[in-house]
Amino acid sequence: MAIDCYSSFDINQVQRFFYLFSVAYCLLPIAYCLLPIAIAYCLLPVACCLLPV
């Protein structure tokens, strides 16, 4: 009895993985670009509080 590779190989799971991978790969430069802005936006009130007025 030969093992059927395609019955145990779920193609929908592979397509879902590649879809999530492509979306993450597309959003990664955007997150990498926005991360310093978000950190600066979080640190801005702290810097304003520490500066002598």
PQR file of N, CA, C, O and H, with PARSE charges and radii, in Angstrom:
ATOM      1  N   MET A   1       0.841  -1.196   0.000 -0.4000 1.5000
ATOM      2  CA  MET A   1       0.000   0.000   0.000 -0.0000 2.0000
ATOM      3  C   MET A   1       0.880   1.250   0.000  0.5500 1.7000
ATOM      4  O   MET A   1       1.655   1.479   0.929 -0.5500 1.4000
ATOM      5  N   ALA A   2       0.748   2.042  -1.043 -0.4000 1.5000
ATOM      6  CA  ALA A   2       1.563   3.246  -1.162 -0.0000 2.0000
ATOM      7  C   ALA A   2       0.949   4.388  -0.354  0.5500 1.7000
ATOM      8  O   ALA A   2      -0.269   4.512  -0.230 -0.5500 1.4000
ATOM      9  H   ALA A   2       0.118   1.856  -1.797  0.4000 1.0000
ATOM     10  N   ILE A   3       1.832   5.206   0.181 -0.4000 1.5000
ATOM     11  CA  ILE A   3       1.372   6.352   0.964 -0.0000 2.0000
ATOM     12  C   ILE A   3       1.050   7.503   0.019  0.5500 1.7000
ATOM     13  O   ILE A   3       1.889   7.922  -0.779 -0.5500 1.4000
ATOM     14  H   ILE A   3       2.821   5.105   0.080  0.4000 1.0000
ATOM     15  N   ASP A   4      -0.174   8.006   0.120 -0.4000 1.5000
ATOM     16  CA  ASP A   4      -0.582   9.127  -0.720 -0.0000 2.0000
ATOM     17  C   ASP A   4      -0.107  10.421  -0.067  0.5500 1.7000
ATOM     18  O   ASP A   4      -0.567  10.789   1.014 -0.5500 1.4000
ATOM     19  H   ASP A   4      -0.855   7.666   0.768  0.4000 1.0000
ATOM     20  N   CYS A   5       0.809  11.097  -0.730 -0.4000 1.5000
ATOM     21  CA  CYS A   5       1.401  12.295  -0.143 -0.0000 2.0000
ATOM     22  C   CYS A   5       0.414  13.456  -0.121  0.5500 1.7000
ATOM     23  O   CYS A   5       0.441  14.286   0.787 -0.5500 1.4000
ATOM     24  H   CYS A   5       1.183  10.797  -1.607  0.4000 1.0000
ATOM     25  N   TYR A   6      -0.449  13.507  -1.117 -0.4000 1.5000
ATOM     26  CA  TYR A   6      -1.321  14.669  -1.236 -0.0000 2.0000
ATOM     27  C   TYR A   6      -2.465  14.648  -0.236  0.5500 1.7000
ATOM     28  O   TYR A   6      -3.010  15.700   0.099 -0.5500 1.4000
ATOM     29  H   TYR A   6      -0.471  12.832  -1.854  0.4000 1.0000
ATOM     30  N   SER A   7      -2.840  13.464   0.248 -0.4000 1.5000
ATOM     31  CA  SER A   7      -3.937  13.407   1.205 -0.0000 2.0000
ATOM     32  C   SER A   7      -3.493  13.915   2.577  0.5500 1.7000
ATOM     33  O   SER A   7      -4.273  14.541   3.293 -0.5500 1.4000
ATOM     34  H   SER A   7      -2.398  12.609  -0.024  0.4000 1.0000
ATOM     35  N   SER A   8      -2.235  13.643   2.940 -0.4000 1.5000
ATOM     36  CA  SER A   8      -1.743  14.111   4.228 -0.0000 2.0000
ATOM     37  C   SER A   8      -1.173  15.524   4.136  0.5500 1.7000
ATOM     38  O   SER A   8      -0.922  16.164   5.157 -0.5500 1.4000
ATOM     39  H   SER A   8      -1.601  13.134   2.358  0.4000 1.0000
ATOM     40  N   PHE A   9      -0.973  15.999   2.931 -0.4000 1.5000
ATOM     41  CA  PHE A   9      -0.382  17.317   2.713 -0.0000 2.0000
ATOM     42  C   PHE A   9      -1.501  18.328   2.512  0.5500 1.7000
ATOM     43  O   PHE A   9      -2.123  18.374   1.451 -0.5500 1.4000
ATOM     44  H   PHE A   9      -1.177  15.478   2.101  0.4000 1.0000
ATOM     45  N   ASP A  10      -1.754  19.141   3.537 -0.4000 1.5000
ATOM     46  CA  ASP A  10      -2.855  20.100   3.488 -0.0000 2.0000
ATOM     47  C   ASP A  10      -2.403  21.336   2.727  0.5500 1.7000
ATOM     48  O   ASP A  10      -1.537  22.074   3.198 -0.5500 1.4000
ATOM     49  H   ASP A  10      -1.248  19.104   4.399  0.4000 1.0000
ATOM     50  N   ILE A  11      -2.984  21.569   1.551 -0.4000 1.5000
ATOM     51  CA  ILE A  11      -2.572  22.691   0.708 -0.0000 2.0000
ATOM     52  C   ILE A  11      -3.107  24.007   1.251  0.5500 1.7000
ATOM     53  O   ILE A  11      -2.488  25.052   1.056 -0.5500 1.4000
ATOM     54  H   ILE A  11      -3.688  20.970   1.168  0.4000 1.0000
ATOM     55  N   ASN A  12      -4.255  23.969   1.932 -0.4000 1.5000
ATOM     56  CA  ASN A  12      -4.808  25.204   2.483 -0.0000 2.0000
ATOM     57  C   ASN A  12      -3.934  25.761   3.601  0.5500 1.7000
ATOM     58  O   ASN A  12      -3.791  26.975   3.747 -0.5500 1.4000
ATOM     59  H   ASN A  12      -4.758  23.119   2.090  0.4000 1.0000
ATOM     60  N   GLN A  13      -3.355  24.863   4.382 -0.4000 1.5000
ATOM     61  CA  GLN A  13      -2.480  25.301   5.458 -0.0000 2.0000
ATOM     62  C   GLN A  13      -1.216  25.945   4.892  0.5500 1.7000
ATOM     63  O   GLN A  13      -0.711  26.923   5.443 -0.5500 1.4000
ATOM     64  H   GLN A  13      -3.471  23.877   4.263  0.4000 1.0000
ATOM     65  N   VAL A  14      -0.711  25.397   3.798 -0.4000 1.5000
ATOM     66  CA  VAL A  14       0.483  25.955   3.171 -0.0000 2.0000
ATOM     67  C   VAL A  14       0.175  27.314   2.560  0.5500 1.7000
ATOM     68  O   VAL A  14       0.974  28.244   2.671 -0.5500 1.4000
ATOM     69  H   VAL A  14      -1.120  24.603   3.350  0.4000 1.0000
ATOM     70  N   GLN A  15      -0.983  27.431   1.916 -0.4000 1.5000
ATOM     71  CA  GLN A  15      -1.371  28.718   1.331 -0.0000 2.0000
ATOM     72  C   GLN A  15      -1.572  29.765   2.415  0.5500 1.7000
ATOM     73  O   GLN A  15      -1.215  30.929   2.230 -0.5500 1.4000
ATOM     74  H   GLN A  15      -1.632  26.676   1.827  0.4000 1.0000
ATOM     75  N   ARG A  16      -2.145  29.356   3.549 -0.4000 1.5000
ATOM     76  CA  ARG A  16      -2.346  30.281   4.653 -0.0000 2.0000
ATOM     77  C   ARG A  16      -1.006  30.743   5.213  0.5500 1.7000
ATOM     78  O   ARG A  16      -0.843  31.911   5.569 -0.5500 1.4000
ATOM     79  H   ARG A  16      -2.434  28.411   3.699  0.4000 1.0000
ATOM     80  N   PHE A  17      -0.038  29.813   5.290 -0.4000 1.5000
ATOM     81  CA  PHE A  17       1.286  30.162   5.799 -0.0000 2.0000
ATOM     82  C   PHE A  17       1.981  31.149   4.876  0.5500 1.7000
ATOM     83  O   PHE A  17       2.566  32.127   5.341 -0.5500 1.4000
ATOM     84  H   PHE A  17      -0.169  28.864   5.001  0.4000 1.0000
ATOM     85  N   PHE A  18       1.922  30.901   3.567 -0.4000 1.5000
ATOM     86  CA  PHE A  18       2.567  31.806   2.617 -0.0000 2.0000
ATOM     87  C   PHE A  18       1.880  33.164   2.580  0.5500 1.7000
ATOM     88  O   PHE A  18       2.532  34.186   2.370 -0.5500 1.4000
ATOM     89  H   PHE A  18       1.447  30.106   3.189  0.4000 1.0000
ATOM     90  N   TYR A  19       0.567  33.179   2.783 -0.4000 1.5000
ATOM     91  CA  TYR A  19      -0.160  34.450   2.809 -0.0000 2.0000
ATOM     92  C   TYR A  19       0.255  35.274   4.023  0.5500 1.7000
ATOM     93  O   TYR A  19       0.521  36.470   3.901 -0.5500 1.4000
ATOM     94  H   TYR A  19       0.037  32.349   2.954  0.4000 1.0000
ATOM     95  N   LEU A  20       0.310  34.639   5.195 -0.4000 1.5000
ATOM     96  CA  LEU A  20       0.720  35.351   6.403 -0.0000 2.0000
ATOM     97  C   LEU A  20       2.170  35.788   6.313  0.5500 1.7000
ATOM     98  O   LEU A  20       2.533  36.856   6.805 -0.5500 1.4000
ATOM     99  H   LEU A  20       0.093  33.668   5.294  0.4000 1.0000
ATOM    100  N   PHE A  21       3.010  34.953   5.676 -0.4000 1.5000
ATOM    101  CA  PHE A  21       4.421  35.299   5.537 -0.0000 2.0000
ATOM    102  C   PHE A  21       4.592  36.500   4.622  0.5500 1.7000
ATOM    103  O   PHE A  21       5.412  37.377   4.896 -0.5500 1.4000
ATOM    104  H   PHE A  21       2.715  34.085   5.277  0.4000 1.0000
ATOM    105  N   SER A  22       3.824  36.550   3.534 -0.4000 1.5000
ATOM    106  CA  SER A  22       3.938  37.673   2.602 -0.0000 2.0000
ATOM    107  C   SER A  22       3.404  38.957   3.227  0.5500 1.7000
ATOM    108  O   SER A  22       3.959  40.032   3.003 -0.5500 1.4000
ATOM    109  H   SER A  22       3.158  35.838   3.312  0.4000 1.0000
ATOM    110  N   VAL A  23       2.319  38.850   4.017 -0.4000 1.5000
ATOM    111  CA  VAL A  23       1.777  40.033   4.688 -0.0000 2.0000
ATOM    112  C   VAL A  23       2.762  40.552   5.728  0.5500 1.7000
ATOM    113  O   VAL A  23       2.982  41.759   5.831 -0.5500 1.4000
ATOM    114  H   VAL A  23       1.868  37.976   4.199  0.4000 1.0000
ATOM    115  N   ALA A  24       3.357  39.638   6.500 -0.4000 1.5000
ATOM    116  CA  ALA A  24       4.331  40.048   7.507 -0.0000 2.0000
ATOM    117  C   ALA A  24       5.573  40.637   6.844  0.5500 1.7000
ATOM    118  O   ALA A  24       6.152  41.600   7.347 -0.5500 1.4000
ATOM    119  H   ALA A  24       3.179  38.658   6.416  0.4000 1.0000
ATOM    120  N   TYR A  25       5.981  40.057   5.713 -0.4000 1.5000
ATOM    121  CA  TYR A  25       7.161  40.550   5.003 -0.0000 2.0000
ATOM    122  C   TYR A  25       6.894  41.924   4.408  0.5500 1.7000
ATOM    123  O   TYR A  25       7.817  42.723   4.246 -0.5500 1.4000
ATOM    124  H   TYR A  25       5.510  39.275   5.305  0.4000 1.0000
ATOM    125  N   CYS A  26       5.634  42.201   4.081 -0.4000 1.5000
ATOM    126  CA  CYS A  26       5.271  43.508   3.539 -0.0000 2.0000
ATOM    127  C   CYS A  26       5.175  44.541   4.655  0.5500 1.7000
ATOM    128  O   CYS A  26       5.566  45.693   4.465 -0.5500 1.4000
ATOM    129  H   CYS A  26       4.884  41.552   4.213  0.4000 1.0000
ATOM    130  N   LEU A  27       4.655  44.142   5.824 -0.4000 1.5000
ATOM    131  CA  LEU A  27       4.460  45.085   6.921 -0.0000 2.0000
ATOM    132  C   LEU A  27       5.727  45.320   7.732  0.5500 1.7000
ATOM    133  O   LEU A  27       5.794  46.269   8.514 -0.5500 1.4000
ATOM    134  H   LEU A  27       4.336  43.206   5.979  0.4000 1.0000
ATOM    135  N   LEU A  28       6.736  44.465   7.554 -0.4000 1.5000
ATOM    136  CA  LEU A  28       7.948  44.590   8.359 -0.0000 2.0000
ATOM    137  C   LEU A  28       8.689  45.901   8.127  0.5500 1.7000
ATOM    138  O   LEU A  28       9.086  46.533   9.106 -0.5500 1.4000
ATOM    139  H   LEU A  28       6.682  43.695   6.919  0.4000 1.0000
ATOM    140  N   PRO A  29       8.902  46.353   6.874 -0.5600 1.5000
ATOM    141  CA  PRO A  29       9.574  47.655   6.696  0.2800 2.0000
ATOM    142  C   PRO A  29       8.757  48.813   7.243  0.5500 1.7000
ATOM    143  O   PRO A  29       9.325  49.793   7.726 -0.5500 1.4000
ATOM    144  N   ILE A  30       7.431  48.720   7.175 -0.4000 1.5000
ATOM    145  CA  ILE A  30       6.581  49.790   7.701 -0.0000 2.0000
ATOM    146  C   ILE A  30       6.719  49.860   9.219  0.5500 1.7000
ATOM    147  O   ILE A  30       6.837  50.946   9.786 -0.5500 1.4000
ATOM    148  H   ILE A  30       6.970  47.924   6.783  0.4000 1.0000
ATOM    149  N   ALA A  31       6.703  48.699   9.876 -0.4000 1.5000
ATOM    150  CA  ALA A  31       6.872  48.673  11.327 -0.0000 2.0000
ATOM    151  C   ALA A  31       8.273  49.139  11.709  0.5500 1.7000
ATOM    152  O   ALA A  31       8.452  49.822  12.717 -0.5500 1.4000
ATOM    153  H   ALA A  31       6.607  47.817   9.415  0.4000 1.0000
ATOM    154  N   TYR A  32       9.268  48.767  10.901 -0.4000 1.5000
ATOM    155  CA  TYR A  32      10.646  49.172  11.170 -0.0000 2.0000
ATOM    156  C   TYR A  32      10.805  50.671  10.992  0.5500 1.7000
ATOM    157  O   TYR A  32      11.647  51.289  11.643 -0.5500 1.4000
ATOM    158  H   TYR A  32       9.123  48.212  10.082  0.4000 1.0000
ATOM    159  N   CYS A  33      10.004  51.260  10.115 -0.4000 1.5000
ATOM    160  CA  CYS A  33      10.051  52.701   9.887 -0.0000 2.0000
ATOM    161  C   CYS A  33       9.301  53.440  10.989  0.5500 1.7000
ATOM    162  O   CYS A  33       9.738  54.506  11.422 -0.5500 1.4000
ATOM    163  H   CYS A  33       9.321  50.758   9.585  0.4000 1.0000
ATOM    164  N   LEU A  34       8.173  52.888  11.453 -0.4000 1.5000
ATOM    165  CA  LEU A  34       7.345  53.571  12.442 -0.0000 2.0000
ATOM    166  C   LEU A  34       7.809  53.353  13.872  0.5500 1.7000
ATOM    167  O   LEU A  34       7.391  54.077  14.776 -0.5500 1.4000
ATOM    168  H   LEU A  34       7.818  52.022  11.102  0.4000 1.0000
ATOM    169  N   LEU A  35       8.673  52.359  14.091 -0.4000 1.5000
ATOM    170  CA  LEU A  35       9.088  52.047  15.455 -0.0000 2.0000
ATOM    171  C   LEU A  35       9.851  53.188  16.123  0.5500 1.7000
ATOM    172  O   LEU A  35       9.544  53.508  17.271 -0.5500 1.4000
ATOM    173  H   LEU A  35       9.012  51.771  13.357  0.4000 1.0000
ATOM    174  N   PRO A  36      10.840  53.826  15.463 -0.5600 1.5000
ATOM    175  CA  PRO A  36      11.507  54.963  16.122  0.2800 2.0000
ATOM    176  C   PRO A  36      10.563  56.126  16.387  0.5500 1.7000
ATOM    177  O   PRO A  36      10.717  56.834  17.382 -0.5500 1.4000
ATOM    178  N   ILE A  37       9.585  56.329  15.508 -0.4000 1.5000
ATOM    179  CA  ILE A  37       8.612  57.401  15.711 -0.0000 2.0000
ATOM    180  C   ILE A  37       7.754  57.098  16.939  0.5500 1.7000
ATOM    181  O   ILE A  37       7.463  57.991  17.735 -0.5500 1.4000
ATOM    182  H   ILE A  37       9.460  55.753  14.700  0.4000 1.0000
ATOM    183  N   ALA A  38       7.353  55.837  17.088 -0.4000 1.5000
ATOM    184  CA  ALA A  38       6.539  55.456  18.246 -0.0000 2.0000
ATOM    185  C   ALA A  38       7.340  55.575  19.536  0.5500 1.7000
ATOM    186  O   ALA A  38       6.813  56.022  20.555 -0.5500 1.4000
ATOM    187  H   ALA A  38       7.590  55.111  16.441  0.4000 1.0000
ATOM    188  N   ILE A  39       8.616  55.177  19.497 -0.4000 1.5000
ATOM    189  CA  ILE A  39       9.462  55.286  20.692 -0.0000 2.0000
ATOM    190  C   ILE A  39       9.675  56.752  21.052  0.5500 1.7000
ATOM    191  O   ILE A  39       9.610  57.118  22.225 -0.5500 1.4000
ATOM    192  H   ILE A  39       9.044  54.814  18.669  0.4000 1.0000
ATOM    193  N   ALA A  40       9.929  57.594  20.050 -0.4000 1.5000
ATOM    194  CA  ALA A  40      10.116  59.024  20.310 -0.0000 2.0000
ATOM    195  C   ALA A  40       8.823  59.648  20.833  0.5500 1.7000
ATOM    196  O   ALA A  40       8.860  60.532  21.689 -0.5500 1.4000
ATOM    197  H   ALA A  40       9.981  57.297  19.096  0.4000 1.0000
ATOM    198  N   TYR A  41       7.687  59.191  20.321 -0.4000 1.5000
ATOM    199  CA  TYR A  41       6.392  59.718  20.769 -0.0000 2.0000
ATOM    200  C   TYR A  41       6.109  59.315  22.212  0.5500 1.7000
ATOM    201  O   TYR A  41       5.469  60.057  22.958 -0.5500 1.4000
ATOM    202  H   TYR A  41       7.657  58.473  19.626  0.4000 1.0000
ATOM    203  N   CYS A  42       6.600  58.115  22.606 -0.4000 1.5000
ATOM    204  CA  CYS A  42       6.420  57.683  23.994 -0.0000 2.0000
ATOM    205  C   CYS A  42       7.379  58.414  24.924  0.5500 1.7000
ATOM    206  O   CYS A  42       7.026  58.717  26.064 -0.5500 1.4000
ATOM    207  H   CYS A  42       7.120  57.513  22.000  0.4000 1.0000
ATOM    208  N   LEU A  43       8.591  58.700  24.449 -0.4000 1.5000
ATOM    209  CA  LEU A  43       9.598  59.332  25.300 -0.0000 2.0000
ATOM    210  C   LEU A  43       9.445  60.841  25.368  0.5500 1.7000
ATOM    211  O   LEU A  43      10.048  61.484  26.226 -0.5500 1.4000
ATOM    212  H   LEU A  43       8.878  58.454  23.523  0.4000 1.0000
ATOM    213  N   LEU A  44       8.649  61.416  24.478 -0.4000 1.5000
ATOM    214  CA  LEU A  44       8.513  62.870  24.446 -0.0000 2.0000
ATOM    215  C   LEU A  44       7.903  63.444  25.730  0.5500 1.7000
ATOM    216  O   LEU A  44       8.437  64.426  26.245 -0.5500 1.4000
ATOM    217  H   LEU A  44       8.158  60.893  23.780  0.4000 1.0000
ATOM    218  N   PRO A  45       6.810  62.884  26.275 -0.5600 1.5000
ATOM    219  CA  PRO A  45       6.292  63.426  27.541  0.2800 2.0000
ATOM    220  C   PRO A  45       7.275  63.253  28.694  0.5500 1.7000
ATOM    221  O   PRO A  45       7.351  64.104  29.581 -0.5500 1.4000
ATOM    222  N   VAL A  46       8.030  62.153  28.683 -0.4000 1.5000
ATOM    223  CA  VAL A  46       9.022  61.930  29.737 -0.0000 2.0000
ATOM    224  C   VAL A  46      10.109  62.992  29.652  0.5500 1.7000
ATOM    225  O   VAL A  46      10.536  63.529  30.673 -0.5500 1.4000
ATOM    226  H   VAL A  46       7.968  61.462  27.963  0.4000 1.0000
ATOM    227  N   ALA A  47      10.558  63.297  28.434 -0.4000 1.5000
ATOM    228  CA  ALA A  47      11.580  64.322  28.253 -0.0000 2.0000
ATOM    229  C   ALA A  47      11.047  65.696  28.646  0.5500 1.7000
ATOM    230  O   ALA A  47      11.786  66.512  29.197 -0.5500 1.4000
ATOM    231  H   ALA A  47      10.211  62.860  27.604  0.4000 1.0000
ATOM    232  N   CYS A  48       9.788  65.957  28.371 -0.4000 1.5000
ATOM    233  CA  CYS A  48       9.199  67.248  28.740 -0.0000 2.0000
ATOM    234  C   CYS A  48       9.068  67.381  30.253  0.5500 1.7000
ATOM    235  O   CYS A  48       9.208  68.474  30.801 -0.5500 1.4000
ATOM    236  H   CYS A  48       9.187  65.295  27.924  0.4000 1.0000
ATOM    237  N   CYS A  49       8.801  66.271  30.919 -0.4000 1.5000
ATOM    238  CA  CYS A  49       8.687  66.320  32.379 -0.0000 2.0000
ATOM    239  C   CYS A  49      10.051  66.496  33.031  0.5500 1.7000
ATOM    240  O   CYS A  49      10.164  67.161  34.061 -0.5500 1.4000
ATOM    241  H   CYS A  49       8.687  65.383  30.473  0.4000 1.0000
ATOM    242  N   LEU A  50      11.092  65.903  32.438 -0.4000 1.5000
ATOM    243  CA  LEU A  50      12.419  65.971  33.041 -0.0000 2.0000
ATOM    244  C   LEU A  50      13.093  67.308  32.788  0.5500 1.7000
ATOM    245  O   LEU A  50      13.948  67.730  33.566 -0.5500 1.4000
ATOM    246  H   LEU A  50      11.000  65.363  31.602  0.4000 1.0000
ATOM    247  N   LEU A  51      12.711  67.982  31.697 -0.4000 1.5000
ATOM    248  CA  LEU A  51      13.349  69.263  31.400 -0.0000 2.0000
ATOM    249  C   LEU A  51      12.866  70.336  32.369  0.5500 1.7000
ATOM    250  O   LEU A  51      11.670  70.437  32.646 -0.5500 1.4000
ATOM    251  H   LEU A  51      12.016  67.638  31.065  0.4000 1.0000
ATOM    252  N   PRO A  52      13.789  71.130  32.878 -0.5600 1.5000
ATOM    253  CA  PRO A  52      13.365  72.224  33.766  0.2800 2.0000
ATOM    254  C   PRO A  52      12.639  73.306  32.980  0.5500 1.7000
ATOM    255  O   PRO A  52      13.153  73.817  31.985 -0.5500 1.4000
ATOM    256  N   VAL A  53      11.465  73.642  33.427 -0.4000 1.5000
ATOM    257  CA  VAL A  53      10.662  74.648  32.724 -0.0000 2.0000
ATOM    258  C   VAL A  53      11.019  76.031  33.247  0.5500 1.7000
ATOM    259  O   VAL A  53      10.458  77.027  32.790 -0.5500 1.4000
ATOM    260  H   VAL A  53      11.047  73.227  34.235  0.4000 1.0000
TER
END
